[in-house]
Amino acid sequence: MSEECSAAVPASLANRRPGEDAGATSSGYYEFQYGWVARHALEMSDPRNDLEWVLCEWHTDFILGWATSFAPVSVKHREPNSSHWTIATLFSDGGMLTLYRRWYELGRPKQCRWVTNGGLNRECRTLAKACASTDTDALDNWLDKHVFRFVGASRSDVLAFLLALRMDNNSSQTTDQRILHIERFARPALRALGLSTREAPAVYDAVVGIARTASQGFVGTEPTTWSSSRADAFDSAVLAAADSTKRVIRPGPIGHLARKLAAPAAAEPPPEPAADTTLIKKLRRGDVVPTADMAARRARMGWTAFEAMYSEPLPLDGQPSKFESLRSRVVSEAADSQIVAERSGQPYGNRMYQEVRARMRAVAVEPSPLGALTPDLLMGLAYDLTARCEIWWSERFDVDAPALAQAVEDAQGES
């Protein structure tokens, strides 16, 4: 998705200044909030994600934007020794009334969010559940007790707000946030972009930096669209739009940054195993050429990444999954290859390799419900099945036996 095709921030947001804008000047203290923004920015970099922009410190802590909708978000950080949120503290420290007013002023969008790392007491959990399930009866009952907290608001407006509200306290403390976000968001984002995950910590820190810059309203090195030469340059709407532009994060720069810091996944050699793996032991037992060791590890890594990224629908009753059908096909082709190869005598690993590769080329050109399968991808599956002891490249042997003991056993068998 190119930036040119990205949805624009609605003029109703961009051309009007927030009623309160202190967040942009004090946001240096909001590392927890920057972590939340970075999380969404990393998810947005995945081409499969439909989030198109994040607007920081504008009306609320940040706003998530899609092609035809947006959701204002309020972030509330709690220290580890803080008590659980109560209904009363939601409207004092939690700023729930302020979020309602922002939601109302922004045209009552279909969703708004309140997120925290603090615990919720039972009544708050009940409210969060009722909002998420859009349980109108439960929310009406809740309003019987608490509508007075929404000063100056009509009951119907408050009910609409609660139906749009989503509350999330499934978050970590600031001290743990970086570690969790690197694993849960940075690494998956890099995998989706076809990049090595080794630089995930550096990428995450850099994206947090982008979030910090946007929240503080610094345009950095990006060119501004505002020009003092325009006839309406100093109109309040134009000035507000120019300022809001500095606070928007889009997927293009995030992807560019990730590609700058992280190498393509295929360029990263697989880590050397501490000891010979089952896969390598089997290839060496079949006397396959030494280069196959690295080729096999690379190909298997490619298959593993493909399988992790492919979202397969649930199989029909009585039918194997698409992956299981493909595994059965590859094992069958490998078995036929082994029968052909062993006719040339022992060892036959190289002959079998040639035969398997030829068969994978043939399978790759067949239509597949899993999309475009390449011979290299299918070889990766063959190597994965080798590691799982479904495919052998020699006669069967004890892969767990120490190499020296296995050599003695072989020598005794030959004598």
Secondary structure, 3 states (H helix, E strand, C coil): CCHHHCCCCCHHHHCCCCCCCCHHHHHHHCHHHHHHHHHHHHHHCCCCCCCCEEEECCCCCEEEECCCCEEEEEEECCCCCCCCECHHHHCCCCCHHHHHHHHHHCCCCCCEEEEECCCECHHHHHHHHHHHCCCHHHHHHHHHHHHHHCCCCCHHHHHHHHHHEEEECCCCCHHHHHHHHHHHHHHHHHHHCCECCCCHHHHHHHHHHHHHHHHCCCCCCCCCCCCCCCCCCCCHHHHHHHHHHCCEECHHHHHHHHHHHCCEHHHCCCCCCCCCCHHHHHHHHCCCCCHHHHHHHHHHHHHHHHHHHCCCCCCCCCCCCHHHHHHHHHHHHHHHHHHHHHCCCCCCHHHHHHHHHHHHHHHHCCCCCCCCCCHHHHHHHHHHHHHCCCCCCCCCCCCCCCHHHHHHHHHHHHC
